[in-house]
Amino acid sequence: MIEQEAGARLKLLSSKALCSRQGVCWDSGELSSLVKQVPEHCAVSPAAPRALCSPCPSWCLSLNMVQKYQSPVRVYKYPFELVMAAYEKRFPTCPLIPVFLGSEILGEWKSADGAVHTVERSCRLRVDAPRLLRKIAGVEYVIFVQRNVLNWRERTLLIDAHNETFASRVTVKENCRYTVHPENEDWTCFEQSASLDVRSFFGFESTLEKIAMKQYTANVKRGKEVIEHYLSELISQGTSHIPRWTPAPVREEDARSQAVHQCPSSMVADDPSDAPGPDPEMDTADGHKLDTDYIERCLGHLTPMQESCLVQLRRWLQETHKGKIPKDEHILRFLRARDFHLDKARDMLCQSLSWRKQHQVDLLLQTWQPPAPLQEFYAGGWHYQDIDGRPLYILRLGQMDTKGLMKAVGEEALLQHVLSVNEEGQKRCEGNTRQFGRPISSWTCLLDLEGLNMRHLWRPGVKALLRMIEVVEDNYPETLGRLLIVRAPRVFPVLWTLVSPFINENTRRKFLIYSGSNYQGPGGLVDYLDKDVIPDFLGGESVCNVPEGGLVPKSLYLTEEEQEQADQLRQWSETYHAASVFRGTPHEVAVEIPEGESVITWDFDILRGDVVFSLYHVKQAPKLGPQEPGVRVSGQLIDKSWVLGADYSRVEAPLICREGQSIQGSHVTQWPGTYLLQWQIHSPSESVACSLPGVDDVLTALHSPGPKSKLLYYCEVLASQDFRGSMSSLESCTSRFSQLSATTSSSSSGQSHSGSVVSR
């Protein structure tokens, strides 16, 4: 009858509704709160009430999914009998729970010896939903049937509840259990689980599901507060102890008169064992269960639904995972990384566990021994903790020769070292949690970029960095609590443009960037680090033992055979282009710039001979044959008839590059059009003022036995929208070069904000 009335109301209300792509109109204004959750193309049809969501499969994905809740163990530090006395105060009404309107006993039964007491109640709960939904449903409250089985002998209370209202459309089940604490018989444990299955509800299935879960989780926390309130009330009234139940002699003629006259025949049981047993979903695979005190102390504050996700995912691992179960802190990180979406977090965690097993990551701290170049030149290490107790890791990236380290130890060794840092970080978080008595699950990284230059943008190095970021994001989520970036130079926006798309949005929000000396004083490092922890090289008082980095000697580089074994040469050759430069025949690369402000970056190694590198802007595009899109390459592109200063202009001063040098640089363009990167043979007697070869040069080149110079190069164009905001904010930053930069030379143009870094 209730459902028929609700359907009639829906037809009446929907006949007044007008739904279109432009919006929804309702003459009373009551529909607006619900329409926000309905896609624009949905229509309310009087003939088909459920058509509201039928054309929207993506919106209704959760309609056939059963929502589940599983609580951790809540501990009352009071005896079971006293907790039961507090629990009974909730009936027949409880002013402390506004949605609980009252209850009445449907039936009651006691065992012959009084050890088992069963009560069945009908409970009325107020519907806390938008007025329109209550109109459609035609009810102001819903009825739940609750069956309690109290066993004084075993000291347990089992509670089963289900909804009676709209039972054919919605199924709600709840199971609760009060038991004695396994380690302290004077304490009481409480657990509860629930499930919600919304099969159909007049087209408002998703809305009902959200309202029900929100209301239920809000009442979960309130339920514990109510029990604690009544416990305090009992104690204040002088009831601080209730004796335990003891069996009393029962005469046979009285055994049959124990049943209360209200008891229906279906509730009579010949043996207490017929009472409902514990919900199997409440049992875990081992004896250890999560309790709320442990969660608050070791994991931090969680909402009831977050606690439920943790309990469910942990139990699933205990039931299905073969091998070592991750620690609760580790499981919680994956849940946070997926916003507590249980299925997504489970998939992410399973992939990570497989990865850890495949690469034996659990043994990494015991087996990993960094190669000598890493121990000497990797400028990173742990250094006390921040003001919140998080372990502090310092990385002096600007002082580190990333290209030299890659060539000395290989990419895999660098990755292993980064993984060992993350493993050590998790271990230190556990230690700090014990030391400070509060949950610490992440660490802080202080990233010093003093000395960062174009050498750090060496393409294979950037690719390796992106791979490391991907591995860490997938397997160590939510481990970075804060990243403090100090002394960021002007080249930093270019690096940031390359790596930021691969960093999770939640992680990027934890970045704090300081250019120049902005990290000093209020609002700087002192807001996050104690003064006696700030390292001395940043003006602090603490002596920092982190290695200072520096250039890696070429004598430590891997041989070509070792690089081939590491498969590095193939990876680098896939990124870089090889070129031969003949005397009198320069090698030139044309780059098209569609708009005025873009950044041209280059990186090349001189394998043989000395060359002169220049950058030109041409007024008219050179004649080119079919080329690959983007960067176009040819032996010589500048026409012999062109005049320097009239047909084309030099925008970068000529740079002499010696054999064995690595050169990285960038140029911020001022005009659109074609830019030419040029390499030509260097001769001390030749002038580099003009790039056009003479007749003698051409004849010499034709009769040369072979190429005079060889190089590997890579160039790339970054669009202005990728760096405009950060570039302007960091443009005024000045960066003093450190010992790494002291061994390099640079050429730059102040107007174009360009320059090249040369290193041996």
PADO-41717 format. One record per residue (C-alpha): residue in one letter; x negated, z negated, y negated. Coordinates in steps of 0.1 Angstrom, whole numbers, plus 2048, in hexadecimal, padded with zeros to 3 digits. Layout:
N
AXZY...
END
This chain:
760
M800800800I7E47F77E8E7D28187EFQ7F282C7EAE7F881C7C9A7D48227BFG7D78477C8A7F784A7B3R7E5839795L7C8851799K7E086F798L7F1861779L7D085A767S7BF87A771S7DC88F764K7D4882741A7AF88A745L79F8A9738C77C8B0746S7678CE73DR7438D8737Q7478CD713G7528AA71AV76E893727C78C887713W7A186A71BD7BE860705S7B783A709G79183D707E78D82B728L77D84773BS75D849726S74B82D739L74F83F75AV74B86374FK72785D746Q71F85B76BV73287B773P72189D770E7308B4756H73D8CE76EC7528B4782A7778B677DV79289C783S7AE8AD796P7D089D79BA7D48B07BBA7B38A67C9P7A78847BCR7868867D0A77D8A87C0L76C8947A5C74C8947B9S7518B07D2P73E8CB7BEC7218B37B8P70D8AD7D8S6EE8A17C5W7038877B2C71487B7D2L6F68797E9S6FA8547EDL71F8557F6N71985681BM6FC83E81BV70081A824Q6F080380AK6DF7E5819Y6D37C480CQ6BC7AB81DS6B178B80CP691779812V69375581FR69F73D804V69471A80AY6A66FA7FFK6906DC801Y6AD6C780DP6BA6BE830F6D36D5840E6F06BC83FL6EC6B681AV6EB6DC813M70B6E0828A71C6C5812A7126D97F3Y71F6F9803E7416EB80AK7456E37E5R7497087DFF76C7087EFP78870D7E9T77D7187C5C75C7187B3P75C71978DL73672078EI73E74279DP755754785V75D77179DF7687597B8L78D7537B1G79473D7CES79973B7F4E7B173080FI7AB726833L7BA73F84CG7AF72C86BE79970F876W78B704897K7746E88A4S7636E58C6A76C6C88DCD74D6B38D2G7506BD8ADA72E6CE8ADV73C6F08A4H7546F5887T762718881V775721861E785742857R78D746832S79D76081CC7897637FBR7957747DBL77A7847C6R7807917A3V7787B679ED75E7B8783A7617DD77BP76C7F475ER7907F1756L797815760L789810783R79F7F1787K7BD80677BI7B6821795A7B08077B0G7CF7F47A6V7BF7D27AEE7B17B6799Y7A07A57B6V7957AD7D9I7997987F9F77C790811V78077E832Q764765839R75D75585BN74673785BV73872887BL727706875N7136F8892W70A6D488BR6F66D28ABE6E06F08A4R6E26E987FT6EC70C876L70771D861L70F741869I725754850D735776856A74A78683AH75B7A8836N7727B881DE7977BB824T7A17CE805F79B7F4807A78C7EE82AS794812834R780820816V765806811T7537F082AV7417D281EK7307BA837E71C79B830N709784848C6FA76383CR6E874884FY6DE724846T6C471685EV6AA6FA860H687703853P67170A871E6546F5862N6686D9851E6886CC861D6926BC83FW6946DE82ET6AE6F9831C6AA71F832F6C3738827E6C475E82EQ6DE778827S6E279D82EA6FD7B5823S7087D9826L71E7EF811D72D81081DV743823804R75483E817S76D8487FCF77B8397DDF7908517C9G7728657BDF7608477AFE74A8407CDS72983F7BAT73782A79EL7458117B7E72580F7CAK7108087ABI7297ED79EA72B7DC7C0M7057DB7C5K6FF7CE7A2Q71A7B37A5Y70E7A97C8T6EA7A57BEA6F479179FN7087797B5V6EB7757CEK6D67627B5R6F474F7A8G6FC7437CBK6DB7307CEE6E07217ACV7037147B6I6F67037D5E6DA6F37C1H6F36E77A7Y7096D77C2L6EB6C77D2S6E16B77B1E7056AC7ACL70669B7CFI6E56897C8S6F167E7A6Q71066F7B6G6FB65B7CET6FC6727EDS6D867A7F5H6DA67881AI6F3682835P6EC677859R6E9692873W70469988CT7036868ACP71B68D8CAA7376748CFP74966C8F0V7686828F3R78567A909E79369691EE7B6693911D7AA6968EEA7956B58F4R7B46CC8F2S7C16BD8D2Q7A26C58BDA7AE6E88B2V7BF6E8890H7E26F5890Q7D8712879C7C0720892P7CA74389ES7C574A8C3S7AA7638BCM7947488AEV7957318CCA7757308E0D76E71E901D74971B8F9P7357198D9S7207368E6D73D74D8DFA7377488BAP7277658A8G7017668ABP6E876C890D6E778F880P6CB7A2891E6C27B1870M6B878F864D69E78B87FT67A797879A6617A2892D64C78488EG652760885H647763861K66276B848L660770823D66E75380ET6767537EAD65C7387E1Y64174D7F1I64D76C7DEE64D75B7BDR62B74A7C2C6187677D2L62B7877C8G63B77F7A7H65F78079BL6767997ADT69A7A17A9P6B179C7C7M6B17C17CFQ68B7C37CCE6887A67E4S69F7B77FBC68B7D87FBL66B7C4802V67B7B181FQ68A7D182EL66A7E682BR6557CA839R66D7C5857W66D7EB85DL6477EB85FQ6477CD877E65F7E088ET65080288DH62C801881K6117FE89CG5F37ED88EK5EB7D7871I6087D085AP5FF7D3835K6007B4820D61F7AD80CE60D7B47EBH6047D67F8I6277DF803L6357D37E2R61D7EB7CFF62D8097E1L6507FD7DAR6477FA7B5A63781C7B5R65882B7C1D66E8157ABF67A8027CAH6898207D9L6868157FDD68483780FK66B8457F6A6558267F8R65682681ED64C84B81FM62F845807L623826819C62583883BQ60F85482FS5F783C820L5F5828840S5ED848854W5D385183AR5C382E83DK5C2831863Q5B4854863H59884B84BQ593827858V59781A835D59D7F6842L5797F584CL56B80482CL55F7E481CQ54C7DB83CT53D7FD842W53780E821Q51480C813P5118207F2P4F48397F2A4D68307DCP4E08487BFL5028387BDQ4F38157BDE4DC81E7A0F4F083778BY51582F791A51D81C771G53A80777EG53F7E378BW5547C478BH5527AB76EY56778B76EQ58C78F765D5A3796747I5B877C735D5D478174FG5BD77976CR5BA79D778P5987A7786L5857BC76CY5737DC776I55B7EC75CL55481175ER53B820746L54584474CG53485172DQ51284473AM51785375CD509875767T52788077CK5198A2782G4F889378EL50987B7A5M51E8967B4K4FF8AA7BBA4EC88C7C8V50587C7E0G5228957E3E5478927DCE55087F7FCA5378637F5L54585F7D1L56985E7E0Q55E8447F9H54F82F7DDV56F8317C8L5848267E7S56C8097ECV5727FE7C8N5987FF7CEE5957EB7EEE57F7D17DDG5987D07C0Q5B57C77D8K59F7AC7E8R59779D7C6C5BB79D7BCE5C37877DAG5A77707D1N5B276D7ADT5D67667B9R5C97487CCQ5B173D7B0F5CB73E794G5EA7357A8R5FF75279CP6057757AAI5EA78F7A0S5EE7B17B0S5DB7C8799W5BA7CA786T5AE7D5763C5957F175EL5807F373EL57581773AD55881D721L556841716E53883E6FFG52285C707L53E871716N536896710M53D8B871DR5268B273BH54189B749L5598B9749W5458CB763R5608DC776P5588D179AG5558AE78DV5778B077CK5868BE79DA5768A17B0L584888797L5A789779BR5A48947C0M59A86F7BDI5B78687A6E5CF8787BFV5C18637DCV5C38437C8E5E684A7BAD5F38517DEN5E28337EFY5DC8187D5P5FC81A7BFE6027FF7A5T5DF7F07A8L5D57F8785G5E37DF76DR5D37EB74DL5B9805743L5A57FE723I59481E717V57A8166FCR56482C6E6A57784C6EEP56486A6DFR57388A6D2V56E89B6F4F584882705P5A58956FDV5988B3710L59189D72FW5B288C72BT5C48AD72AL5B58B674BV5BC89675ES5DC88774FP5F489D761F5E888F782I5ED86B778N60E85A77FE624853760N62582E768T5FF82D769R5FB840748R610826737K5F580C73FF5DA81F72BL5CD81170AI5B58286F8Y59D81D6DCS5888366C9G56982D6B6S5678086AFN58C8016B0Y5887EC6CFQ5787D16B9G58C7B66A8P5B17AE6ABG5C67C76BFG5A67D06D3L5967C26F1V59A79E6E6D5C07A26EDY5B87A8712L596799719D588777711K56B7786F8D55376B712V55C78772AI5587A5712P5387B671DD5197B5706F5177DB702L5397D96F1G52F7BD6DAG53A7A16F0E5287826FDS528789722V509798733C5167B5747N5047BE768V5157DF76CP4FB7FB771E4F480F752G4F5831762G4DF84C754L4D586F75FV4D0874785P4AE88378BK4B08A579BS4988997B6L4B58857C4Y4CC8A37C6L4D88AF7E9T4C78CE7F6E4DB8EE7F9E4DE8E881FE4EC8C5819Q5048D37FFE50F8EE817Q5168D3831A52B8C0818D53C8E2810Q5358DD7EBL5258FF7E5R5449117F1Q55A8FB7DBW5459017BCS5429267C2E5689297C4T56A91A7A1Y54B92A790H54194E78AA51E95B790A50E973777S4EE985773V4DF98C750F4C79A974CR4B19AE72EG4C39C2714T4E59BE727P4F699E71EH51298F733E532989720V554979727A573981713V58C96570DE5AE96C6FDI5BB9516E6P5E19556DFE5E293C6C3G5CB92E6A8E5C390C6B6S5B790C6DAV5988FD6EBI5809146FET56B900717W54C90C72AD5358FF744F518913753D4F790D766I4D8922760L4CB92B782R4AF942778G49D94B757D4A6941733V4C494E721V4D494C6FEF4F99426FDS50F94C6E0L53494C6D8Y5459686C3H5679706B5V5709956B3K5899A469BQ5949BE6B5A5969BA6DAP57B9CC6EDK5859E8705L58A9DA727G5949E8748P5AC9D7760Q5A29B2762E5B0992770P5C8980758G5B9965742V594967741R58698B742V56399274BS54C9B0746G5279B8743Q5279C071EL5469C0708I5399C36E4D5399E76D9K5189F56CDS529A016ADW5359DE6A3V5249CC686L51E9A6688G53199666BA5499B3667D5579BC689Y54F99B69AS54297968FR52D95E6A0V54193D6A2E52792A6B6A5029286ADP4EB9386C8L4E091F6E2I4C09246F6C4C591971AR4A8914731E4A691A756G4B58FC769Q4CA8F074DS4F08E874FI5048EF72FQ5268E2727G5388E9706S5598EF6F4H5669016D5V5868FA6C2T59191D6B7Q59D924694W5AC947698P5BF9596B4G5B09776C4T59397F6DBY5759686DFL5559736F2L53E95C704Q51C96D706W4FC96771AQ4DD97C714I4B897A71FH4A3963709S48196E6FDP46C9596E5S4639786D2E4879846CFS49F97B6B4V4C29706BEA4D197A69DC4DF99A6ABS4EE99D6CDL4ED9C36CFP4D19D16E5G4B99EC6D9V4AEA0C6EBD48F9FB6F8D4A39DE705V4BA9F6718L49DA0A727T48B9E9731A4AB9DD742L4AF9FE755H48B9FC762S48C9D776AP4889CF78FG4A49B7790P4B899D77CK4A5988764S4BD96B762K4D995D778L4F4944770L51493377DY52F92F762Y55292375EC56892573FE58C91A737V5A491A71AL5B98FB712A5D99016FES5DB8EE6DDQ5FC8DD6E7D5E98CC703F5D18BA6ECR5DE8BC6C9G5EB8986C6S5CE8866D6M5B489D6C7S5BF8956A3S5C08706AAL59D8706B8E58E8896A0S58086E689C56F85C6A6T54985A6A5S5368556C5R5128496C7F50085A6E4S4F18426FDQ4D3846714L4E4862726S4EA875706A4C886D6F9T4B9885712T4D08A1708S4D28B76EAS4F18C46DAS4FC8DE6C2S51D8DD6B0S5318EC694G5428D367FQ55D8EB674S5678F6696H5618D46A7S54D8E66C2G52D8E06D4S5188E36F3V5068C9707V4E68D3719S4D78BE735R4BC8C374F
END
